[in-house]
Amino acid sequence: MFRHCILLRAASGSRILPDHTVSRVSVNSRLGIKAFTSKKEPSFKAGLLFTSRCASTLPLQSQVVICGAGLVGNSIAYHLTCEGWTDVVVLDLNEVASGTSHNGSGVLGLFKPIAEKEIVTYSVDLIKRLQKEGYNLGFKQCGSLNLARTRDRAIALKRRIAYTKPYGLECEWLDRHEVKRRHPHLYTDDLEGGVWVPDDAVADPYAVCTTLASLAESQGATYVEGCAVESVVTDETPHSQIVPRVTHVVTSQGTILCEYFVNASGMWARSLGEKSSPKVRIPAFPAEHFYLHTNPVVEAVDELPVVRDYDAHMFCLTRNQEFIVGGFEQNSKPAFSDGIPENWRNSLKGDDAHFRPIREAAENRIPLLKEAQCQPLVNAPDNFTPDGKWILGETPEIDNYFVAVGMNGNNLQGGGGAGQAIAEWIMYGSLAKEMLPFDVRRFTDLHNNRRYLKERVREVVGRHYEILYPGQCEYRLARKLRCSPIYSEQEARGAVFGTRMGFERPLYFDITHKRNDPPAQMPEGTFRKPSFIDCIREEYQACREGVGVIDLSSFTKIEVTSAGSQVVEYMQKLCSNDVNVPVGGVIHSGMQNERGGFENDCLLIRRSDNSYLMLAPTSQQTRIMDWMRRQITAEGCVSVSDVTSKYSVLGVVGPKSREMLSLICNTDLVFYGHMAKDINIAYASGVIVLSFTHMGEPGYTLIIPAEYTLHIYDQLMTIGHDYGIRNVGMFTMRALRVEKFIPFWAEELDSSTTPYEVGRGYKVKLNKEYFIGKFALMRQSNQGLKKRLVHLTLDDNFDPDVDIWPWGGEPIYRNNHYVGSTTSTTFGFTLNKMVCLGFIRHHEGHNVTPDYILQNAHFEIDIGGRRVAACASLQPPKMPVVRMDGFASYRPKSRGIITQK
């Protein structure tokens, strides 16, 4: 199909002609962009400016409509038109680059976590290329100094060096004297050192924004300014399970039909999301963001590197002989609490008192700033998201409605890469690379709550420069929103909570906590052995030797039903395992995409001939509902319902679990194979009991109607006293499953990973009829694997009591060649060793065979710059087998328990 792209911009001028073989020029004098004659070979005339071609009226229809002519929206239009999509519409309420795009610092930082680094790298390469083609974008590759005042900050930076270097980023650790040589104006006496990144750069955000607009327009896009979106209309059908699709957009200048709609409207994105039916969740909220410009200073030469003083939450760069100071303050200020006014710029004021700590930190780090004359403080608000990551992708509420927002204080860094990703997503329907950390489907309704966002944004800004100790840095604000029915009881018993999808989950239980003590808190973070390790050890031992109870109520729960037998055909199409099991059967399966990668990892319970109950990872609640709904056809008569809040889930784990449960249940708890039973426990009825745990230990999973949860929990804790019962948290679950080589969603399993690569090929049934991803998996089974998940145990030279621990993301080396990275790590209490899981690829790009891993291979893991030898395996380790105790072999003393008669 012939594709088009139009960017809407209502201003004077003629409409773009359909003949794009003519000279591709145009940009009005206000933008100040030079003309060029073709999109591949620009030719310039110094100082020559052209008047923009723009639509005098809103087109009646268009393939793509983009709302927002800021940096991200222009980038999307540019990348679409580069690929020949020449019939699109982008609407802007005001003028091109009139939002927040031109206010940013202009810093381009490559020293990022890997997922972000790929997008930022693309942005840098794009701007660098355009600069070489003759566009004056203010691009200067001046490098950056990333400073460490404390030892922990130094460890954090060295860990990042270790996992960034294998991806080709040049960076090195400098001592304080070398830092001083790179930037002679810095005070360095209080530093541990810093990281030098020579490829970091700065550019002019406004110039980049307007240049992308010019190029997009010259390649076929149309801009319309002063055009407000009033509503996005879909083909929604009441009570339908099928995801509605965009049909047209109603604007202040009329209605335009379209196939795709992109919300790239920055601070206005959330309110625009509410102007559709169904409403689209876009959880982003503006925070005030400040910049201080000095007057020209002789010493402020452009060659000076960008300085990031993380421990002071401050950065500083130079441009046009000015120092520019900014920061990510620990307690930020939400902007426009009552909504964004039309004259929003006039309502913004500098807050010198609020900015004073950052200014003083900058003057301490660069003493000559104390004498510099400063311009008035600039208040340049930007959109921040609940987790500080971009929001990208196709929305779960509406088909062909895409979102690209939440640049979190720097539109320039993510704009180019995000624009390219969204354009690819639109053109091909999916992305070849994994975008899970930025997927718009990582949120639920609660994340879009205005009061929640306003509270969370106070904290999320400062976390950009915090030391985020792995697993030990939970948010402080906007908490206790989604809680298990036994939350208060867990808190009284010493639970230290973390959140996932807004759900409070015990991470571990503090063994020193007493019932009347204040709530237990996570201690100060560390990269070494955590102080709560003994708490995890006791929980682990309970699961291995006695009984442990873990609250898994946050798990996603979905009912899948049909009027007839259609549900079986539907689930067989989605699942790579054979899920046509008898009623009462339990089956573990992956749901694959067309490339064979995981879209879901789930447990299915056959409840009746025409219904299943599915348990899936907590973070999949929105994402997998969207995936499953998109597979429903009009003739399928299948219904999927999110029942996560209807049930609680308790795992009763350990060799004494059957004996203990039998005291409050008169049903035979001996299961033959994986199956489910509906039983009564104590006074509660309708409890679904599975002969399955998620930790590789014997035991049961109880799926409980939510109103009975507290009652059953109280009974378990009462009768379990003499069995040594313990509450168990998510850290212990991690320890058990990593030690046993059990992969989990979002750590080992994602849309780019197949079952064969993680050792789950035995759960793929290629002999059944078609399922999504079957052909890709057939090819892979014949052609071999390019990567494999391995189990690694660290050498005895690693001292877990003293050394820095691996926490995930560490590079893996084989015979001194980089071959992969770790995913999950833990201390294995049975193995008495540090255990890592990680993916390995052949260093020369060949297939990864068992011999490559097991023969003549010396593996090392780089932990913060120190390589530690490791032993690799493709099989779970040999561990003592723990079986259920004999039924009722021991009767505890009566403690007021309720028994079944």
Order of alpha helices (4+ residues) and beta strands (2+ residues): beta-alpha-beta-beta-alpha-beta-alpha-beta-alpha-beta-beta-alpha-beta-beta-beta-beta-alpha-beta-beta-beta-beta-beta-alpha-beta-beta-beta-beta-alpha-alpha-alpha-beta-beta-alpha-beta-beta-alpha-beta-beta-beta-alpha-beta-beta-alpha-beta-beta-beta-alpha-beta-alpha-alpha-beta-beta-beta-beta-alpha-beta-beta
